[in-house]
């Protein structure tokens, strides 16, 4: 699975994205805490990451990068407000992860077709599979 460093890096990336509009909203913070709990990271460790970024680690298996991109999409939509700067930032982050631009753009377009913009994991996999075959 993930090493402790990888877990902290994933959460740091999510926190960085949440800070894109200069403030972490309560909904975003609670979502990050929920992901942290699933990863076995404490709230104290999250507080430390908020104040001091964790060292960035690149995820090797593409499946882990796609999963992290999905977390970022969920985080972006947790407050039900999506603005152009968030879309630009998430696209940049996806590209930095080495994900295909066509797949990223399709996910960001298709998410609007689902309640609360929560694209189902199977649909996400279908999109990425289409662009990697």
N, CA, C and O atoms as a MOPAC input file, in Angstrom:
PM7 MOZYME 1SCF
protein

 N      0.85000 1    -1.18200 1     0.00000 1
 C      0.00000 1     0.00000 1     0.00000 1
 C      0.89000 1     1.23700 1     0.00000 1
 O      1.83400 1     1.32200 1    -0.78600 1
 N      0.60200 1     2.17800 1     0.85900 1
 C      1.36300 1     3.42400 1     0.90500 1
 C      2.29800 1     3.43600 1     2.11500 1
 O      1.95500 1     2.93700 1     3.18700 1
 N      3.47000 1     4.00700 1     1.92500 1
 C      4.35400 1     4.24700 1     3.06700 1
 C      3.83700 1     5.47400 1     3.80900 1
 O      2.99000 1     6.20400 1     3.29400 1
 N      4.33900 1     5.69800 1     5.00300 1
 C      3.93900 1     6.87600 1     5.78700 1
 C      4.25900 1     8.15300 1     5.01200 1
 O      3.44400 1     9.07500 1     4.98200 1
 N      5.43100 1     8.21600 1     4.38800 1
 C      5.81600 1     9.39600 1     3.60600 1
 C      4.86100 1     9.63400 1     2.45900 1
 O      4.49600 1    10.77600 1     2.17900 1
 N      4.44700 1     8.55700 1     1.78400 1
 C      3.50300 1     8.69200 1     0.67100 1
 C      2.14900 1     9.19900 1     1.16300 1
 O      1.53500 1    10.05500 1     0.52700 1
 N      1.69200 1     8.67500 1     2.28300 1
 C      0.41100 1     9.11700 1     2.84800 1
 C      0.45100 1    10.61000 1     3.16900 1
 O     -0.47700 1    11.35000 1     2.83900 1
 N      1.52400 1    11.04200 1     3.81100 1
 C      1.65300 1    12.45800 1     4.15800 1
 C      1.75500 1    13.31900 1     2.90500 1
 O      1.22900 1    14.43100 1     2.87100 1
 N      2.42100 1    12.81600 1     1.88700 1
 C      2.54600 1    13.54200 1     0.62500 1
 C      1.17400 1    13.68700 1    -0.04900 1
 O      0.83600 1    14.76100 1    -0.54600 1
 N      0.39200 1    12.60600 1    -0.06400 1
 C     -0.95600 1    12.64800 1    -0.64600 1
 C     -1.81200 1    13.70600 1     0.05100 1
 O     -2.48400 1    14.51200 1    -0.59200 1
 N     -1.76700 1    13.67800 1     1.36800 1
 C     -2.56700 1    14.61900 1     2.14500 1
 C     -2.05200 1    16.04500 1     1.98700 1
 O     -2.84000 1    16.99100 1     1.96300 1
 N     -0.75400 1    16.20100 1     1.87900 1
 C     -0.17100 1    17.52700 1     1.65500 1
 C     -0.64300 1    18.09700 1     0.32200 1
 O     -0.94200 1    19.28600 1     0.21000 1
 N     -0.70300 1    17.23700 1    -0.67300 1
 C     -1.18500 1    17.66400 1    -1.98700 1
 C     -2.65000 1    18.10400 1    -1.91300 1
 O     -3.04000 1    19.09300 1    -2.53300 1
 N     -3.44400 1    17.37100 1    -1.16200 1
 C     -4.84900 1    17.73000 1    -1.00100 1
 C     -4.97800 1    19.06200 1    -0.26000 1
 O     -5.81200 1    19.89600 1    -0.61400 1
 N     -4.15900 1    19.25400 1     0.75600 1
 C     -4.18600 1    20.50400 1     1.52100 1
 C     -3.75300 1    21.66200 1     0.63800 1
 O     -4.35300 1    22.73600 1     0.67800 1
 N     -2.71700 1    21.44800 1    -0.15500 1
 C     -2.25700 1    22.48200 1    -1.09100 1
 C     -3.39100 1    22.86800 1    -2.03700 1
 O     -3.60900 1    24.05000 1    -2.30200 1
 N     -4.10900 1    21.87100 1    -2.54300 1
 C     -5.22100 1    22.15300 1    -3.45000 1
 C     -6.33700 1    22.90200 1    -2.72300 1
 O     -6.91200 1    23.84100 1    -3.27200 1
 N     -6.64200 1    22.49200 1    -1.49600 1
 C     -7.69800 1    23.16400 1    -0.72800 1
 C     -7.33200 1    24.62000 1    -0.45900 1
 O     -8.21300 1    25.47400 1    -0.36400 1
 N     -6.04000 1    24.90800 1    -0.33600 1
 C     -5.57500 1    26.27500 1    -0.07800 1
 C     -5.53000 1    27.13600 1    -1.34400 1
 O     -5.17400 1    28.31200 1    -1.27800 1
 N     -5.88500 1    26.56300 1    -2.48700 1
 C     -5.79100 1    27.29200 1    -3.75200 1
 C     -6.58200 1    28.59300 1    -3.73100 1
 O     -6.19300 1    29.57100 1    -4.36900 1
 N     -7.68700 1    28.60400 1    -3.00000 1
 C     -8.47500 1    29.83800 1    -2.88900 1
 C     -8.17200 1    30.55700 1    -1.57100 1
 O     -9.00800 1    31.29600 1    -1.05100 1
 N     -6.97400 1    30.33100 1    -1.04100 1
 C     -6.40600 1    31.03100 1     0.11900 1
 C     -6.93800 1    30.59700 1     1.47500 1
 O     -6.39500 1    31.01300 1     2.49900 1
 N     -7.98500 1    29.77200 1     1.52000 1
 C     -8.55900 1    29.36100 1     2.79600 1
 C     -9.10100 1    27.95000 1     2.66300 1
 O     -9.75900 1    27.61800 1     1.67700 1
 N     -8.82500 1    27.12800 1     3.65400 1
 C     -9.40300 1    25.78500 1     3.67000 1
 C    -10.77900 1    25.88400 1     4.30700 1
 O    -10.91100 1    26.25400 1     5.47400 1
 N    -11.79800 1    25.55100 1     3.53100 1
 C    -13.16800 1    25.58200 1     4.05200 1
 C    -13.38500 1    24.38500 1     4.97400 1
 O    -12.69600 1    23.37000 1     4.87500 1
 N    -14.35300 1    24.52700 1     5.86700 1
 C    -14.64400 1    23.44800 1     6.81700 1
 C    -14.94600 1    22.13400 1     6.11000 1
 O    -14.47500 1    21.07600 1     6.52600 1
 N    -15.73100 1    22.20300 1     5.04200 1
 C    -16.08000 1    20.98600 1     4.30300 1
 C    -14.83100 1    20.32200 1     3.74000 1
 O    -14.70100 1    19.09800 1     3.77200 1
 N    -13.92000 1    21.13000 1     3.22700 1
 C    -12.68100 1    20.60500 1     2.67000 1
 C    -11.82100 1    19.97100 1     3.76700 1
 O    -11.28900 1    18.87400 1     3.59600 1
 N    -11.69400 1    20.66800 1     4.88100 1
 C    -10.87900 1    20.15400 1     5.98800 1
 C    -11.44900 1    18.83300 1     6.50200 1
 O    -10.70400 1    17.88700 1     6.75700 1
 N    -12.76500 1    18.77300 1     6.65100 1
 C    -13.40300 1    17.54400 1     7.13000 1
 C    -13.20100 1    16.39100 1     6.14900 1
 O    -13.00600 1    15.24600 1     6.55700 1
 N    -13.24800 1    16.70000 1     4.86400 1
 C    -13.00100 1    15.67700 1     3.85100 1
 C    -11.55600 1    15.17000 1     3.96000 1
 O    -11.30400 1    13.96600 1     3.91300 1
 N    -10.62600 1    16.09700 1     4.10400 1
 C     -9.21800 1    15.72100 1     4.25400 1
 C     -9.02200 1    14.86300 1     5.50300 1
 O     -8.27700 1    13.88300 1     5.47400 1
 N     -9.68900 1    15.22900 1     6.59800 1
 C     -9.60200 1    14.42000 1     7.82000 1
 C    -10.14800 1    13.01300 1     7.60200 1
 O     -9.60000 1    12.04100 1     8.12300 1
 N    -11.23300 1    12.90800 1     6.82800 1
 C    -11.81700 1    11.59100 1     6.55700 1
 C    -10.84400 1    10.73000 1     5.74100 1
 O    -10.67400 1     9.54300 1     6.02100 1
 N    -10.21400 1    11.32900 1     4.74200 1
 C     -9.22900 1    10.58700 1     3.95000 1
 C     -8.04400 1    10.20900 1     4.84100 1
 O     -7.53200 1     9.09300 1     4.76500 1
 N     -7.61800 1    11.14500 1     5.67900 1
 C     -6.50300 1    10.87700 1     6.59800 1
 C     -6.82400 1     9.69200 1     7.50800 1
 O     -5.97800 1     8.82500 1     7.72800 1
 N     -8.03700 1     9.66000 1     8.02900 1
 C     -8.43900 1     8.55800 1     8.90500 1
 C     -8.36500 1     7.22700 1     8.16100 1
 O     -7.92200 1     6.22500 1     8.72100 1
 N     -8.79800 1     7.21600 1     6.90400 1
 C     -8.71700 1     5.98900 1     6.10400 1
 C     -7.27100 1     5.55200 1     5.89100 1
 O     -6.97200 1     4.36200 1     5.79300 1
 N     -6.38500 1     6.53800 1     5.82200 1
 C     -4.97100 1     6.24600 1     5.59500 1
 C     -4.20000 1     6.00700 1     6.89900 1
 O     -3.01700 1     5.66900 1     6.86800 1
 N     -4.87200 1     6.18300 1     8.04300 1
 C     -4.21000 1     5.98100 1     9.32400 1
 C     -3.34000 1     7.15000 1     9.74800 1
 O     -2.35300 1     6.96600 1    10.45900 1
 N     -3.70400 1     8.36000 1     9.31200 1
 C     -2.96500 1     9.57600 1     9.66500 1
 C     -3.82000 1    10.35200 1    10.66600 1
 O     -5.02500 1    10.50900 1    10.47200 1
 N     -3.19200 1    10.83400 1    11.73100 1
 C     -3.93400 1    11.51200 1    12.79100 1
 C     -4.23900 1    12.97100 1    12.45200 1
 O     -3.63800 1    13.56300 1    11.55700 1
 N     -5.18300 1    13.52100 1    13.19100 1
 C     -5.53700 1    14.93700 1    13.02400 1
 C     -4.34900 1    15.82900 1    13.39000 1
 O     -4.15600 1    16.88600 1    12.78900 1
 N     -3.56500 1    15.40800 1    14.36300 1
 C     -2.37600 1    16.17700 1    14.73700 1
 C     -1.38400 1    16.23800 1    13.58200 1
 O     -0.78000 1    17.27800 1    13.32100 1
 N     -1.22400 1    15.11600 1    12.89800 1
 C     -0.31800 1    15.08400 1    11.74200 1
 C     -0.84900 1    15.98000 1    10.62500 1
 O     -0.07400 1    16.62700 1     9.92100 1
 N     -2.16800 1    16.01400 1    10.46600 1
 C     -2.76600 1    16.89800 1     9.45500 1
 C     -2.48700 1    18.35000 1     9.81500 1
 O     -2.13400 1    19.14700 1     8.94600 1
 N     -2.64200 1    18.69700 1    11.08100 1
 C     -2.35000 1    20.05700 1    11.52700 1
 C     -0.91300 1    20.44100 1    11.21500 1
 O     -0.63600 1    21.57000 1    10.81000 1
 N     -0.00400 1    19.50000 1    11.40500 1
 C      1.40400 1    19.75400 1    11.09800 1
 C      1.58900 1    19.99600 1     9.59600 1
 O      2.33500 1    20.88900 1     9.19500 1
 N      0.90700 1    19.19900 1     8.77200 1
 C      1.01800 1    19.35600 1     7.32200 1
 C      0.43500 1    20.69800 1     6.87500 1
 O      0.96400 1    21.33400 1     5.96300 1
 N     -0.65200 1    21.12700 1     7.51600 1
 C     -1.25500 1    22.42000 1     7.16500 1
 C     -0.23900 1    23.53600 1     7.38800 1
 O     -0.13100 1    24.46600 1     6.58900 1
 N      0.49800 1    23.42600 1     8.48300 1
 C      1.49000 1    24.46700 1     8.81100 1
 C      2.79800 1    24.29500 1     8.04100 1
 O      3.44400 1    25.28000 1     7.68400 1
 N      3.18600 1    23.05500 1     7.78700 1
 C      4.45700 1    22.74800 1     7.11200 1
 C      4.21300 1    21.64400 1     6.09700 1
 O      3.87500 1    20.52300 1     6.47700 1
 N      4.37400 1    21.93500 1     4.84200 1
 C      4.12600 1    20.92200 1     3.81800 1
 C      4.98900 1    19.68300 1     4.03300 1
 O      6.11400 1    19.76700 1     4.52600 1
 N      4.44400 1    18.55000 1     3.65700 1
 C      5.21200 1    17.30300 1     3.68800 1
 C      6.04000 1    17.21400 1     2.40800 1
 O      5.70800 1    17.82900 1     1.39500 1
 N      7.10000 1    16.45300 1     2.47100 1
 C      7.94400 1    16.24700 1     1.29800 1
 C      7.13300 1    15.53700 1     0.21600 1
 O      6.45600 1    14.54500 1     0.48600 1
 N      7.20800 1    16.04800 1    -0.99700 1
 C      6.45200 1    15.46800 1    -2.11100 1
 C      7.07500 1    14.15500 1    -2.55800 1
 O      8.28900 1    14.04000 1    -2.73000 1
 N      6.21200 1    13.17800 1    -2.73900 1
 C      6.62300 1    11.87500 1    -3.25500 1
 C      5.73000 1    11.55800 1    -4.43700 1
 O      4.51000 1    11.69900 1    -4.35000 1
 N      6.31500 1    11.14000 1    -5.52200 1
 C      5.53500 1    10.79500 1    -6.70700 1
 C      5.08600 1     9.34300 1    -6.61500 1
 O      5.88100 1     8.44700 1    -6.33200 1
 N      3.80900 1     9.13100 1    -6.85800 1
 C      3.25700 1     7.78500 1    -6.82600 1
 C      3.64100 1     7.06100 1    -8.10500 1
 O      3.51500 1     7.61500 1    -9.19800 1
 N      4.10500 1     5.83600 1    -7.97600 1
 C      4.56800 1     5.10600 1    -9.14400 1
 C      3.43700 1     4.41100 1    -9.89900 1
 O      3.24300 1     4.69700 1   -11.08000 1
 N      2.69800 1     3.52600 1    -9.27500 1
 C      1.65700 1     2.88100 1   -10.07400 1
 C      0.62800 1     3.91700 1   -10.53400 1
 O      0.15900 1     4.74900 1    -9.75800 1
 N      0.30600 1     3.83400 1   -11.79300 1
 C     -0.65500 1     4.79000 1   -12.34300 1
 C     -1.99200 1     4.71000 1   -11.62400 1
 O     -2.68000 1     5.72100 1   -11.48300 1
 N     -2.36400 1     3.53500 1   -11.17500 1
 C     -3.63500 1     3.39000 1   -10.46500 1
 C     -3.66700 1     4.26600 1    -9.21700 1
 O     -4.71600 1     4.81300 1    -8.87600 1
 N     -2.52900 1     4.40700 1    -8.52700 1
 C     -2.47300 1     5.26300 1    -7.34500 1
 C     -2.60300 1     6.74200 1    -7.73400 1
 O     -3.21900 1     7.52500 1    -7.01100 1
 N     -2.02500 1     7.11800 1    -8.87300 1
 C     -2.13700 1     8.50700 1    -9.32800 1
 C     -3.57700 1     8.83200 1    -9.73400 1
 O     -4.06600 1     9.93300 1    -9.47900 1
 N     -4.24600 1     7.87500 1   -10.36200 1
 C     -5.64900 1     8.07200 1   -10.74700 1
 C     -6.51200 1     8.18200 1    -9.49100 1
 O     -7.40000 1     9.03200 1    -9.42200 1
 N     -6.25700 1     7.33200 1    -8.50500 1
 C     -6.99900 1     7.39600 1    -7.24300 1
 C     -6.79700 1     8.75800 1    -6.57100 1
 O     -7.75500 1     9.34100 1    -6.06500 1
 N     -5.57600 1     9.26500 1    -6.56100 1
 C     -5.30900 1    10.57500 1    -5.95700 1
 C     -6.01300 1    11.67300 1    -6.73900 1
 O     -6.54600 1    12.60700 1    -6.14100 1
 N     -6.02500 1    11.57900 1    -8.06000 1
 C     -6.73900 1    12.56700 1    -8.86900 1
 C     -8.23100 1    12.54200 1    -8.51500 1
 O     -8.86800 1    13.59000 1    -8.41600 1
 N     -8.77600 1    11.34300 1    -8.32800 1
 C    -10.18500 1    11.22100 1    -7.95000 1
 C    -10.44100 1    11.88100 1    -6.59900 1
 O    -11.45000 1    12.56300 1    -6.42000 1
 N     -9.52800 1    11.68000 1    -5.64800 1
 C     -9.66700 1    12.35000 1    -4.34400 1
 C     -9.69400 1    13.87300 1    -4.51600 1
 O    -10.47800 1    14.56900 1    -3.87100 1
 N     -8.82900 1    14.37200 1    -5.39100 1
 C     -8.78400 1    15.82100 1    -5.62100 1
 C    -10.08000 1    16.32400 1    -6.25000 1
 O    -10.55700 1    17.40500 1    -5.90400 1
 N    -10.65100 1    15.55400 1    -7.16600 1
 C    -11.93500 1    15.93000 1    -7.77400 1
 C    -13.02200 1    15.95300 1    -6.70100 1
 O    -13.83700 1    16.87500 1    -6.66000 1
 N    -13.03600 1    14.95000 1    -5.84300 1
 C    -14.01600 1    14.92000 1    -4.75100 1
 C    -13.81800 1    16.11400 1    -3.81600 1
 O    -14.78800 1    16.75200 1    -3.40600 1
 N    -12.57700 1    16.40900 1    -3.48600 1
 C    -12.27100 1    17.54600 1    -2.62100 1
 C    -12.73800 1    18.84600 1    -3.26600 1
 O    -13.31200 1    19.70300 1    -2.59400 1
 N    -12.49700 1    18.99400 1    -4.55500 1
 C    -12.89700 1    20.21000 1    -5.25600 1
 C    -14.41100 1    20.41700 1    -5.17400 1
 O    -14.88100 1    21.55200 1    -5.09600 1
 N    -15.16000 1    19.33800 1    -5.19200 1
 C    -16.61500 1    19.44500 1    -5.24300 1
 C    -17.31000 1    19.31500 1    -3.89800 1
 O    -18.53500 1    19.41800 1    -3.82800 1
 N    -16.56000 1    19.09100 1    -2.83400 1
 C    -17.17400 1    18.85400 1    -1.51900 1
 C    -17.95900 1    20.07200 1    -1.03100 1
 O    -18.94100 1    19.92000 1    -0.30400 1
 N    -17.54400 1    21.26700 1    -1.41900 1
 C    -18.25500 1    22.47600 1    -0.98300 1
 C    -19.30400 1    22.94400 1    -1.99900 1
 O    -19.91000 1    24.00300 1    -1.83600 1
 N    -19.50700 1    22.13800 1    -3.04800 1
 C    -20.49700 1    22.42300 1    -4.08300 1
 C    -20.20700 1    23.72000 1    -4.84300 1
 O    -21.10200 1    24.28000 1    -5.47500 1
 N    -18.97400 1    24.19300 1    -4.78500 1
 C    -18.57900 1    25.39800 1    -5.51700 1
 C    -17.32400 1    25.07500 1    -6.30500 1
 O    -16.29800 1    24.70100 1    -5.73600 1
 N    -17.41200 1    25.22000 1    -7.60900 1
 C    -16.25500 1    24.99000 1    -8.45800 1
 C    -16.01000 1    26.25500 1    -9.25200 1
 O    -16.89900 1    26.74200 1    -9.95100 1
 N    -14.80400 1    26.78600 1    -9.14300 1
 C    -14.50200 1    28.00100 1    -9.90000 1
 C    -13.38800 1    27.70900 1   -10.91000 1
 O    -12.69000 1    26.70100 1   -10.79900 1
 N    -13.22800 1    28.59600 1   -11.89200 1
 C    -12.22800 1    28.37300 1   -12.94000 1
 C    -10.80400 1    28.18600 1   -12.41700 1
 O    -10.03600 1    27.41500 1   -12.99300 1
 N    -10.44500 1    28.86900 1   -11.35100 1
 C     -9.08100 1    28.71100 1   -10.83300 1
 C     -8.87600 1    27.31000 1   -10.26200 1
 O     -7.78600 1    26.75200 1   -10.38400 1
 N     -9.90400 1    26.73500 1    -9.64200 1
 C     -9.79600 1    25.36800 1    -9.13400 1
 C     -9.66400 1    24.37700 1   -10.28900 1
 O     -8.87400 1    23.43500 1   -10.22200 1
 N    -10.44100 1    24.59600 1   -11.34400 1
 C    -10.35200 1    23.70900 1   -12.50200 1
 C     -8.96500 1    23.77700 1   -13.13700 1
 O     -8.40700 1    22.75600 1   -13.54000 1
 N     -8.42100 1    24.97200 1   -13.22200 1
 C     -7.07300 1    25.14200 1   -13.77100 1
 C     -6.04200 1    24.43800 1   -12.88400 1
 O     -5.16300 1    23.73300 1   -13.38000 1
 N     -6.15700 1    24.63200 1   -11.59500 1
 C     -5.20900 1    24.04600 1   -10.64200 1
 C     -5.27900 1    22.51500 1   -10.66200 1
 O     -4.24400 1    21.84800 1   -10.66100 1
 N     -6.47900 1    21.96500 1   -10.67900 1
 C     -6.60500 1    20.50500 1   -10.65500 1
 C     -6.09100 1    19.90200 1   -11.95800 1
 O     -5.52200 1    18.81000 1   -11.96300 1
 N     -6.29200 1    20.60800 1   -13.04800 1
 C     -5.76500 1    20.13300 1   -14.33200 1
 C     -4.23400 1    20.12000 1   -14.28900 1
 O     -3.60500 1    19.15300 1   -14.71700 1
 N     -3.65000 1    21.18400 1   -13.77800 1
 C     -2.18700 1    21.24600 1   -13.64100 1
 C     -1.66400 1    20.11700 1   -12.76400 1
 O     -0.65200 1    19.49000 1   -13.07500 1
 N     -2.36700 1    19.86600 1   -11.66600 1
 C     -1.94100 1    18.80600 1   -10.74900 1
 C     -2.01600 1    17.43800 1   -11.42800 1
 O     -1.12400 1    16.60600 1   -11.26400 1
 N     -3.07900 1    17.21500 1   -12.18400 1
 C     -3.21800 1    15.95500 1   -12.91200 1
 C     -2.10800 1    15.77200 1   -13.93600 1
 O     -1.56100 1    14.67900 1   -14.08200 1
 N     -1.78100 1    16.84300 1   -14.64100 1
 C     -0.69100 1    16.77700 1   -15.61900 1
 C      0.63700 1    16.50500 1   -14.91900 1
 O      1.45500 1    15.72100 1   -15.40000 1
 N      0.84100 1    17.16300 1   -13.77500 1
 C      2.07400 1    16.95400 1   -13.00300 1
 C      2.18600 1    15.50700 1   -12.52700 1
 O      3.28800 1    14.98300 1   -12.36300 1
 N      1.03400 1    14.86400 1   -12.30500 1
 C      1.03100 1    13.45600 1   -11.89800 1
 C      1.34300 1    12.52900 1   -13.06700 1
 O      1.55800 1    11.33100 1   -12.88200 1
 N      1.36700 1    13.09500 1   -14.26800 1
 C      1.64600 1    12.27800 1   -15.44100 1
 C      0.41600 1    11.65300 1   -16.05900 1
 O      0.52100 1    10.69900 1   -16.82900 1
 N     -0.76100 1    12.18700 1   -15.72600 1
 C     -2.00500 1    11.66500 1   -16.28900 1
 C     -2.24700 1    12.28500 1   -17.66500 1
 O     -1.81300 1    13.40600 1   -17.93300 1
 N     -2.93000 1    11.56300 1   -18.51900 1
 C     -3.20700 1    12.03300 1   -19.87800 1
 C     -4.14000 1    13.23400 1   -19.84700 1
 O     -5.16700 1    13.20300 1   -19.16900 1
 N     -3.79100 1    14.30000 1   -20.58000 1
 C     -4.62600 1    15.50800 1   -20.61000 1
 C     -6.05800 1    15.23100 1   -21.07200 1
 O     -7.00800 1    15.81600 1   -20.55200 1
 N     -6.20500 1    14.33700 1   -22.05200 1
 C     -7.54300 1    14.02600 1   -22.56200 1
 C     -8.40700 1    13.38600 1   -21.48200 1
 O     -9.59800 1    13.67900 1   -21.38000 1
 N     -7.81300 1    12.51900 1   -20.68300 1
 C     -8.54700 1    11.84900 1   -19.60500 1
 C     -8.93300 1    12.85700 1   -18.52700 1
 O    -10.05500 1    12.83400 1   -18.02000 1
 N     -8.00200 1    13.73700 1   -18.18000 1
 C     -8.28000 1    14.77300 1   -17.17600 1
 C     -9.44300 1    15.63700 1   -17.63100 1
 O    -10.39400 1    15.86000 1   -16.88300 1
 N     -9.36100 1    16.12100 1   -18.85900 1
 C    -10.41400 1    17.00200 1   -19.38700 1
 C    -11.76400 1    16.30100 1   -19.43500 1
 O    -12.79400 1    16.91100 1   -19.15200 1
 N    -11.76100 1    15.02700 1   -19.79100 1
 C    -13.01600 1    14.26800 1   -19.84900 1
 C    -13.62000 1    14.11500 1   -18.45600 1
 O    -14.82600 1    14.28500 1   -18.28100 1
 N    -12.79700 1    13.80000 1   -17.47600 1
 C    -13.29400 1    13.66500 1   -16.10200 1
 C    -13.89800 1    14.98700 1   -15.63600 1
 O    -14.98200 1    15.00200 1   -15.05300 1
 N    -13.20400 1    16.09500 1   -15.89000 1
 C    -13.68800 1    17.40200 1   -15.44000 1
 C    -14.97300 1    17.81200 1   -16.15900 1
 O    -15.77400 1    18.57300 1   -15.61500 1
 N    -15.17000 1    17.31500 1   -17.37000 1
 C    -16.40800 1    17.59000 1   -18.09800 1
 C    -17.53500 1    16.65900 1   -17.63200 1
 O    -18.66000 1    17.10300 1   -17.40000 1
 N    -17.22100 1    15.37300 1   -17.50000 1
 C    -18.23600 1    14.37000 1   -17.16100 1
 C    -18.75000 1    14.48500 1   -15.72700 1
 O    -19.87500 1    14.07200 1   -15.44400 1
 N    -17.95200 1    15.03400 1   -14.82600 1
 C    -18.38000 1    15.11300 1   -13.42700 1
 C    -19.68600 1    15.89300 1   -13.28500 1
 O    -20.44100 1    15.67200 1   -12.33700 1
 N    -19.95400 1    16.79700 1   -14.21700 1
 C    -21.17500 1    17.59900 1   -14.15700 1
 C    -22.43400 1    16.77500 1   -14.44000 1
 O    -23.54900 1    17.24100 1   -14.20600 1
 N    -22.25600 1    15.57300 1   -14.93600 1
 C    -23.38900 1    14.69700 1   -15.25300 1
 C    -23.83500 1    13.83900 1   -14.07700 1
 O    -24.73900 1    13.01400 1   -14.21700 1
 N    -23.20000 1    14.03100 1   -12.90400 1
 C    -23.50400 1    13.19300 1   -11.74900 1
 C    -23.94900 1    14.04700 1   -10.57100 1
 O    -23.52900 1    15.19600 1   -10.43400 1
 N    -24.80900 1    13.47600 1    -9.71100 1
 C    -25.24800 1    14.22300 1    -8.52500 1
 C    -24.04500 1    14.67800 1    -7.69400 1
 O    -23.11900 1    13.90700 1    -7.44300 1
 N    -24.07900 1    15.91700 1    -7.28300 1
 C    -23.01200 1    16.52600 1    -6.48200 1
 C    -21.64400 1    16.45800 1    -7.16300 1
 O    -20.60800 1    16.60300 1    -6.51400 1
 N    -21.65700 1    16.23900 1    -8.46800 1
 C    -20.43200 1    16.15100 1    -9.28100 1
 C    -19.50300 1    15.03800 1    -8.80900 1
 O    -18.28800 1    15.11100 1    -8.99100 1
 N    -20.08800 1    14.00900 1    -8.20100 1
 C    -19.30800 1    12.87300 1    -7.70600 1
 C    -19.30200 1    11.80000 1    -8.79000 1
 O    -20.24200 1    11.01800 1    -8.92400 1
 N    -18.23200 1    11.78600 1    -9.54600 1
 C    -18.10700 1    10.80200 1   -10.62400 1
 C    -17.80300 1     9.43100 1   -10.00700 1
 O    -16.86400 1     9.30200 1    -9.22100 1
 N    -18.58700 1     8.41700 1   -10.35600 1
 C    -18.37900 1     7.09200 1    -9.76000 1
 C    -17.00100 1     6.52600 1   -10.13500 1
 O    -16.51400 1     6.75000 1   -11.24300 1
 N    -16.38600 1     5.79900 1    -9.21100 1
 C    -15.05200 1     5.23900 1    -9.48600 1
 C    -14.99800 1     4.41200 1   -10.77000 1
 O    -14.02200 1     4.49900 1   -11.51500 1
 N    -16.02500 1     3.61700 1   -11.03900 1
 C    -16.00800 1     2.78200 1   -12.24300 1
 C    -16.01500 1     3.63700 1   -13.50000 1
 O    -15.35800 1     3.28900 1   -14.48100 1
 N    -16.74000 1     4.74600 1   -13.49200 1
 C    -16.75200 1     5.65400 1   -14.64000 1
 C    -15.38200 1     6.29500 1   -14.81800 1
 O    -14.90600 1     6.45800 1   -15.94100 1
 N    -14.75700 1     6.65400 1   -13.71300 1
 C    -13.41100 1     7.23000 1   -13.75800 1
 C    -12.43800 1     6.24200 1   -14.39700 1
 O    -11.64100 1     6.61600 1   -15.25700 1
 N    -12.50600 1     4.99600 1   -13.97700 1
 C    -11.63600 1     3.96700 1   -14.53600 1
 C    -11.90100 1     3.79300 1   -16.02600 1
 O    -10.96400 1     3.65300 1   -16.81100 1
 N    -13.16800 1     3.80200 1   -16.41800 1
 C    -13.53600 1     3.67600 1   -17.82700 1
 C    -12.92400 1     4.80800 1   -18.65100 1
 O    -12.39300 1     4.57500 1   -19.73700 1
 N    -13.00000 1     6.01900 1   -18.13700 1
 C    -12.44400 1     7.18000 1   -18.84000 1
 C    -10.93100 1     7.01400 1   -19.01600 1
 O    -10.41300 1     7.16700 1   -20.12200 1
 N    -10.24000 1     6.70900 1   -17.94700 1
 C     -8.78200 1     6.58500 1   -18.04900 1
 C     -8.38400 1     5.40500 1   -18.91900 1
 O     -7.40300 1     5.49200 1   -19.65600 1
 N     -9.12300 1     4.30500 1   -18.85100 1
 C     -8.83300 1     3.14300 1   -19.68200 1
 C     -8.97600 1     3.49400 1   -21.15500 1
 O     -8.15900 1     3.07600 1   -21.97600 1
 N     -9.99700 1     4.25100 1   -21.49100 1
 C    -10.23800 1     4.64700 1   -22.88400 1
 C     -9.04300 1     5.39800 1   -23.46400 1
 O     -8.69100 1     5.19700 1   -24.62600 1
 N     -8.42200 1     6.25500 1   -22.67200 1
 C     -7.32200 1     7.06800 1   -23.17700 1
 C     -5.95500 1     6.40300 1   -23.05000 1
 O     -4.95700 1     6.95000 1   -23.51900 1
 N     -5.90100 1     5.24900 1   -22.43200 1
 C     -4.62000 1     4.56200 1   -22.30200 1
 C     -4.54100 1     3.31600 1   -23.17200 1
 O     -3.53700 1     2.60300 1   -23.15000 1
 N     -5.58100 1     3.05300 1   -23.92800 1
 C     -5.55700 1     1.89700 1   -24.83700 1
 C     -5.18100 1     2.32000 1   -26.22200 1
 O     -5.10800 1     1.48500 1   -27.12400 1

